[in-house]
């Protein structure tokens, strides 16, 4: 798997190089701030962005009857560990510090379900963007439709793969014991993830508005394409660094959006939504794990 990621990373770097090589940097326009309010609003929307993610975590912890302070600290610890892991899926590692060992399976699988729920709106809105840009006969639309169907089936019916009869394996028995809890998590997760997806899509679009681009609907649909493309590419580190920039350059190629603006906006969305929360989480005290 590591070799595969290295090959993908090499391909991304190679693609990014050729995209940037053909740019006439001496005559490239861009990086002229036209609307400071849009930049401020993009930063401000980090609050509802994180709030939606926190609400997903809160409904995970509700059955555990733990203190609110512990829930908040565990959330920020998850932000920190997610920053240090590819695609942010390692957020459960930081959260586990605050809970007893017997709660590990529930925390890990509930967090994984919450992470998977974030992929669902990415695929659905991305699929809509593909339809608008390429039409439904395009092979990309067909592939994205198939992927969306598979993810939806796994998300809503994956727990039914567990045997109904009591298993002789302890790990499977523990999964069976918490299966009922997942039924109450799926729809709230999906609702919060959909709202959060729209929030950080608007954040990304506002960064382009900052540099004077006014066709908001065009920006939003292109951003949905970017998130769709990056969701299928494995990352060596957090935030899809370089991968998002490469996808953005591909999506905005042959449009009025300049290359410098594409790169700067892609870097800014990483700094706002990933690097800044990770920096904020560094001020959270991490207690010793309970026995």
Secondary structure, DSSP 8 states (H G I E B T S, - for coil): -HHHHHHHHHHHHHHHHHHHHT--TTT--------HHHHHHHHHTHHHHHHHHHHHHHHHHGGGT--HHHHHHHHHHHHHHHHTSGGGTTHHHHHHTTS-GGGHHHHHHHHHHHHHHHHHHHHHHHHHHHHHHH-TTSHHHHHHHHHHHHHHHHHHHGGGGS-SS--SSHHHHHHHHHHHHHHTTHHHHHHHHHHHHHHHHHHHHHHHHHTT---HHHHHHHHHHHHHHHHTS--SSGGGTTHHHHHHHHHTTTSSS-HHHHHHHHHHHHIIIIIHHHHHHTTS-------
